[in-house]
């Protein structure tokens, strides 16, 4: 049995991941890595393939796709018994649209460098979150983030902007969402020893640092500190949303009066007035929660 199994999502990156597998396989062979490859065939298939890889005795499961592919593999592993998932490590080769999870765990976007990192086998334990609600009342694990409100709506819009990819699709999504997004709901947010209730345009709960392919929501977040970092945006005007975009691209928004960066190990969010969409690692959690 090969030591590594590549789980490829051929639809990731608007289909570019399917083309990347040839380069990936050549690079891994060059590094002397013993591997085989399987491809996902429909949404959710990565969960099953990850669990099968553990059953097969694979030592390293490698996500070749985007944030959604990594999320499926994380869920496949986290739903196993601890004694089972402790036998395997997870690697990431970022060939998706946003690749924000890879960015947060310091995996290079360049495939050659990412394969070099995988071959170096420098392992690290990182945090994984779990969210309950929406389409997943039984719970859904995540590696990078939960987006609530504006950033979730941007993701929904960007997903339909083919053939745009990466940051460009999200930038266009921000502009479009800014003109169609409903009034910010009043959210009740409870976290560790803190709580507030107020109109909130956006609540991003981050394990990583970035989402949308280039929006640095919580640039100081760490994936191994046992804490989630929250980026809260107050209800602001459409013009102010546009004015905040450069700050999020540079990660300097924490100095703006409408932006609040908080931390918590356990967070509960509910709408007291209005409703919101939400995503988990870019996958829909709810469209009208």
FENVEN-V384420 format. One record per backbone hydrogen bond with DSSP energy under -0.5 kcal/mol. NH is the residue of the N-H (numbers start at 1). CO is the residue of the C=O. If there is no record, write none. Layout:
NH_CO ; NH_CO
This chain:
3_34 ; 4_34 ; 5_60 ; 6_36 ; 7_5 ; 7_62 ; 8_6 ; 8_38 ; 9_64 ; 10_8 ; 12_9 ; 14_11 ; 15_11 ; 15_12 ; 16_13 ; 17_12 ; 18_10 ; 18_15 ; 19_15 ; 20_16 ; 21_17 ; 22_19 ; 23_19 ; 24_20 ; 25_21 ; 26_22 ; 27_23 ; 28_24 ; 29_25 ; 30_26 ; 31_27 ; 32_29 ; 33_28 ; 35_33 ; 36_4 ; 38_6 ; 40_8 ; 45_42 ; 47_44 ; 48_44 ; 49_45 ; 50_46 ; 51_47 ; 52_48 ; 53_49 ; 54_50 ; 55_51 ; 56_52 ; 57_54 ; 58_53 ; 59_3 ; 60_3 ; 61_89 ; 62_5 ; 62_60 ; 63_61 ; 63_91 ; 64_7 ; 64_62 ; 65_63 ; 65_93 ; 70_66 ; 71_67 ; 72_68 ; 73_69 ; 74_70 ; 75_71 ; 76_72 ; 77_73 ; 78_74 ; 79_75 ; 80_77 ; 84_81 ; 85_81 ; 86_82 ; 87_84 ; 88_85 ; 89_59 ; 91_61 ; 93_63 ; 94_92 ; 95_65 ; 95_93 ; 96_65 ; 103_99 ; 104_100 ; 105_101 ; 106_103 ; 107_102 ; 108_106 ; 114_110 ; 115_111 ; 116_112 ; 117_113 ; 118_114 ; 119_115 ; 120_116 ; 121_117 ; 121_118 ; 122_117 ; 123_121 ; 127_223 ; 129_142 ; 131_140 ; 133_136 ; 135_285 ; 136_133 ; 139_136 ; 140_131 ; 142_129 ; 146_205 ; 147_279 ; 148_203 ; 149_277 ; 150_201 ; 153_149 ; 154_150 ; 155_151 ; 156_152 ; 157_153 ; 158_154 ; 159_155 ; 160_157 ; 161_158 ; 164_161 ; 168_165 ; 169_165 ; 169_166 ; 170_166 ; 171_167 ; 172_168 ; 173_169 ; 174_170 ; 175_171 ; 176_172 ; 177_173 ; 178_174 ; 179_175 ; 179_176 ; 180_176 ; 180_177 ; 181_177 ; 186_273 ; 187_185 ; 187_198 ; 188_270 ; 189_187 ; 189_196 ; 190_268 ; 191_194 ; 192_266 ; 194_191 ; 196_189 ; 198_187 ; 200_185 ; 201_233 ; 202_233 ; 203_148 ; 204_231 ; 205_146 ; 205_203 ; 206_204 ; 206_229 ; 207_144 ; 208_144 ; 211_215 ; 214_211 ; 215_211 ; 216_214 ; 216_248 ; 217_215 ; 218_209 ; 219_216 ; 221_218 ; 225_222 ; 228_264 ; 229_206 ; 230_262 ; 231_204 ; 232_230 ; 232_260 ; 233_202 ; 234_232 ; 234_258 ; 235_199 ; 236_234 ; 241_237 ; 242_238 ; 243_239 ; 244_240 ; 245_241 ; 246_242 ; 247_244 ; 248_244 ; 249_245 ; 250_246 ; 251_247 ; 252_247 ; 253_247 ; 255_252 ; 256_253 ; 259_256 ; 260_232 ; 262_230 ; 262_260 ; 264_228 ; 268_190 ; 270_188 ; 272_186 ; 272_270 ; 273_186 ; 278_286 ; 279_147 ; 280_283 ; 281_145 ; 283_280 ; 285_278 ; 286_278 ; 289_276
